[in-house]
């Protein structure tokens, strides 16, 4: 967690005022907060490279925070954060696809994703997942994002 979230490459697109994690204690505190928010449907999961078992990132389903508010809304967001060494290998798409299937099987009928307007890689993952681009919004996290909504989930990831 610390190696992932202490990197500006990872943090630069997260939230209104992105900042890097400063010490290992912050990583332990984050793990505790994420565990407390996890349940059978919503939660946070570590992603490992299948061949090596090496942690490469995280995926999550959570209630998204509306701009100007401190508490989360009823809307459910899917997201992913991956180590730069894992970028470009399809891990985000594969893990998010599994998580979307999990959400839909659990009865969630609308999942959204937000991507920073400059984060082309995350926007491409949303499109590979079959999510529909809804345009730009400032509705979430006190910043401007590209909004995507779940729809048809692609099973053929070769394109």
N, C-alpha and C positions, 0 to 999 in steps of 0.2 A: 504494500500500500504506500509506504513512504517513497520507494523508488518511483512509483507511478505518479503520485500526486505532488512530488517535490519538483517536477519537471515543468518548466514554462511551456514547452511544446504541448503538454497535455492540458494544463490549466488555462491557457490563454483564451480559450473559447467558452469557459464556464462562468456563467453569472455576470452580473452587472459590473462588479469590481474583481476581476480574477486575481488570484495570488497563489503562490506556491506554498506547499506545506513546508513548515520550517524545521520540524524535528520529529523524531520517532514517537514521542509522547502524543503528538497530534494524530499520528497514524493509529495508535492504539485507541485514542478517544473516538476517532471516526469509525473504526471497526465496532466499537461498543454501540455507538448511535445507530449504525446500519443494522446491526443484529436486533436491536430493540424495535426497529421499524419493519422487520421482516416477518412474513407469515406464509401461509400455504399458497397464496396467489401473488400478493405483492411482496417485493423484497429486493435483495441485492445478492448477486451470485458472482463468485470468482470464475474466470475462464482460464482453462489450462490448455496448452498445446497438446493435442492427442498423442503425438509421437514421443514427447519427452516428459509430459506432466508438469512442465514449467508454467507458472502463472504468467499470463500475458495481458490480462485486463479484467474488467468487471462489466456486468450488464445489470440493468435494474428495471423494475416496474414500480412506479410510485405515484402517489397523488401529487400533481404538479402545483407549484405555488403561483398564484396570480400576482401580477404586479401590484405594488402598493399594499400588499397584505403579508402577514407573517405566517399565517396558517395555510396549509395546503387546501386545494379545491377538491371537488369530487372527481374531476377529470383525471384519467390515468395516462401517465407518460412512460414510454420506453426510452431507455438511453444506454449508452455504452462509453466506456473510457478504456483505451488500450495504450500499452507501452509503445513508444516509438519504434522499438525493435520489432514489434509485431504488426506494424502498419503494412498494408498492401498484401497481406496473406489470406484475406477472406475471413479472419476470425470474427470480426464485428458482425458481418453479414450472417454467418452461420449461427453464431450465438444468439443474435437478435431474432433470427427466423425461428429458432427453437422457443425462445421466450414469447414471441407473438403467438405461436401455436398453443403454448401453455395458457396464455391469457384468454384466448378465444375458447379453448376447451373448458376453461373455468367459468365461462359465461360473460366475460367482458366483451361488449360488442363495439366499443370504440376505444381505440388506443391512439394517442398522438405522440409525435416526436417533434422536438424543436432543435434546430441547428443554427448556430451563429451564422450570420449572413456571409462571413468570410470562410466558413468551414466547408469547403467543397467536398472533402472526403466523407463527412457525415451526411451531407445531402445526397451523395451518390449511394450510400448505404440505404438510406430511406427509400430511394427509387428502386434499388435492387430488391428490396423487401416487398415491393408492390404498393407502397404507401403513396397516397395522392398528395401532391403539393398544393397547399391552400393559400400560398402567398406569404407576405411578410406580416408580422404581428408584434405588438408590444404588450400583449396580454399577459405574458409570463415573465417572471424573474427580473422585472424592471429593466429590460433591455429589448433590443429589436432582434427577432429571430425569424427564420424561415419555418413555417408550420407545415407539418405533414400529418396525414390521418390514415389510419389502417384501412385496408380494403382487402383486395385479393392478395394472398400471400404466395409469392413465387416459390415453386418447388424446384425449378430448374435454375441454378445459379451460374450456369455456364456463360450467360450473356452479360 
